[in-house]
Amino acid sequence: MTLIRLLVFVILHGGIVERGVAPRYAPGLMEQVARARDIQPVACMVSRPHGPIGGWVWVFGHRTGVLLHCKIVDVSHPRDLARHTRTRRVVEISHENARQLCGTTKGSVRECPVSIIELGE
């Protein structure tokens, strides 16, 4: 699905679009989290400030123009939620997806601006 089609869907049917930044997990950690939760690892996995775990979101990397459909395999711990919201961490991505979405696997979180699109029911 293209970004424009997703945004039109959100306008017509509801959903959420958030812009922020995407820190990355350490290499292999997102897959470990998925397996610990009995979730089959997929090509793109993310952590969100809120669930549902097992749900799906679209992640658009502003630096790269890449749009990925990603499974939510983790959520922010309640003690981290306010900080993640304050620092605009709308999603945390796997190290393996960082190059696609951010253009790099190094550097500051500010160097990975993203938009998250959650489709309404």
C-alpha positions as CSV (number, residue, x, y, z in Angstrom):
1,M,0.0,0.0,0.0
2,T,1.3,3.5,-0.7
3,L,1.6,6.3,1.8
4,I,-1.1,8.4,0.0
5,R,-3.6,5.5,0.0
6,L,-3.0,5.0,3.7
7,L,-3.5,8.6,4.5
8,V,-6.7,8.7,2.4
9,F,-7.9,5.6,4.3
10,V,-7.3,7.4,7.6
11,I,-9.2,10.5,6.5
12,L,-12.2,8.4,5.3
13,H,-12.3,5.6,7.9
14,G,-10.4,6.9,10.9
15,G,-7.1,6.0,12.4
16,I,-4.1,7.7,13.9
17,V,-1.1,9.4,12.3
18,E,1.8,10.4,14.6
19,R,5.1,12.0,13.8
20,G,8.1,11.7,15.9
21,V,11.4,9.8,16.2
22,A,12.4,6.2,16.2
23,P,15.1,4.9,18.5
24,R,16.4,1.4,17.7
25,Y,16.8,-1.7,19.7
26,A,20.1,-3.5,20.0
27,P,20.8,-6.1,17.2
28,G,18.7,-9.2,17.6
29,L,16.8,-7.8,20.7
30,M,13.4,-7.3,19.0
31,E,13.4,-10.9,17.8
32,Q,14.2,-12.1,21.3
33,V,11.3,-10.0,22.6
34,A,8.9,-11.5,20.0
35,R,10.0,-15.0,20.8
36,A,9.6,-14.4,24.6
37,R,6.0,-13.3,23.9
38,D,5.4,-16.4,21.6
39,I,5.1,-14.1,18.6
40,Q,6.5,-15.4,15.3
41,P,9.2,-12.9,14.2
42,V,8.4,-11.0,11.0
43,A,10.4,-8.8,8.6
44,C,9.5,-5.6,10.5
45,M,8.9,-5.5,14.3
46,V,8.5,-2.5,16.5
47,S,7.8,-1.4,20.1
48,R,5.1,1.3,20.7
49,P,4.3,3.4,23.7
50,H,1.0,1.5,23.8
51,G,-0.4,-1.7,22.3
52,P,-1.9,-3.7,21.3
53,I,0.9,-6.2,21.3
54,G,0.4,-8.3,18.1
55,G,-1.2,-5.4,16.3
56,W,0.2,-3.8,13.2
57,V,1.2,-0.2,12.2
58,W,2.7,1.4,9.1
59,V,6.0,3.1,9.7
60,F,7.2,5.8,7.2
61,G,10.9,6.9,7.3
62,H,11.1,10.5,6.4
63,R,14.8,10.4,5.5
64,T,14.5,7.4,3.3
65,G,10.9,7.5,2.0
66,V,10.5,3.8,3.0
67,L,7.1,2.6,4.2
68,L,7.0,-0.7,6.2
69,H,4.1,-2.7,7.7
70,C,5.3,-3.6,11.1
71,K,4.1,-5.9,13.9
72,I,4.0,-4.5,17.5
73,V,5.9,-6.9,19.7
74,D,6.6,-4.7,22.7
75,V,5.2,-1.7,24.5
76,S,6.7,0.9,26.8
77,H,7.0,0.0,30.5
78,P,4.6,2.2,32.5
79,R,7.5,4.0,34.2
80,D,8.9,4.9,30.7
81,L,5.7,6.0,29.1
82,A,5.8,9.7,30.1
83,R,9.4,10.0,29.0
84,H,8.8,8.3,25.6
85,T,5.8,10.6,25.0
86,R,7.8,13.7,26.0
87,T,10.7,12.8,23.8
88,R,8.3,12.0,20.9
89,R,9.4,8.3,20.6
90,V,6.4,7.2,18.6
91,V,8.0,3.9,17.9
92,E,11.2,2.0,18.6
93,I,12.4,-0.1,15.7
94,S,14.6,-3.2,15.3
95,H,18.2,-2.6,14.6
96,E,17.7,-4.6,11.5
97,N,15.1,-2.2,10.1
98,A,17.0,1.0,11.0
99,R,18.9,1.2,7.8
100,Q,15.7,0.9,5.7
101,L,13.7,3.5,7.8
102,C,16.5,5.8,9.0
103,G,19.2,5.4,6.4
104,T,21.7,4.4,9.1
105,T,22.1,2.2,12.1
106,K,24.2,4.7,14.0
107,G,23.7,8.3,15.3
108,S,21.2,10.2,17.3
109,V,17.5,9.3,17.5
110,R,16.8,12.8,16.1
111,E,18.3,11.5,12.8
112,C,15.4,9.1,12.4
113,P,12.2,11.0,11.9
114,V,9.2,8.8,11.2
115,S,5.4,8.8,11.0
116,I,3.3,6.1,12.4
117,I,0.0,5.2,10.7
118,E,-2.5,3.1,12.6
119,L,-5.6,2.3,10.6
120,G,-9.0,2.5,12.2
121,E,-11.3,-0.4,12.5
